[in-house]
Amino acid sequence: MIRRFDLPPDSTRRYTRRPGVYAILRLGSDILLTHQDAPVPEFQLPGGGIDPGEHPLAALHREVLEETGWKMTLGQRLGAFRRFTYMPEYDLWAEKVCVVYLARPALRVGPPTEHGHSAVWAPIATAVGVLRNPGDRHFLSSVL
């Protein structure tokens, strides 16, 4: 059973399962986050949805590059969680199944290419406090 974070599912809604993959990008005592300015401004672990037919690790490398402008080297799989949420950018109620990896930023290629995202370095303790998603906070706290 995968641990759930955030609100329980609403029995009156139909949820679409959305697998995703995310990275805790640690370099020394700092973490590389992405800040998404819309639809709600928030700090997030870099990562996102896995496209149909895409390998999860390929999706992670693609998402990290798009959202931060960095290439990465993969470390260990830390675990998974799920959350039930509304995704306004897709007009979709989703059951997000999120797999989290520990990784290392390896090479800055340029600025993020995903619209509305910016790369932000933060000390680990600060990063835990600014992440909006409780699943992200849980896994980042586990590497403290």
VENFEN-V315216 format. One record per helix or strand of 2 or more residues. SS is the DSSP state (A for helix, B for strand). FROM is the first residue (numbers start at 1). LEN is the number of residues. If there is no record, write none. Layout:
# VENFEN-V315216
ss=SS from=FROM len=LEN
ss=SS from=FROM len=LEN
This chain:
# VENFEN-V315216
ss=B from=3 len=2
ss=B from=16 len=12
ss=B from=30 len=7
ss=B from=42 len=8
ss=A from=56 len=13
ss=B from=70 len=18
ss=B from=92 len=17
ss=B from=117 len=7
ss=A from=124 len=7
ss=A from=134 len=9
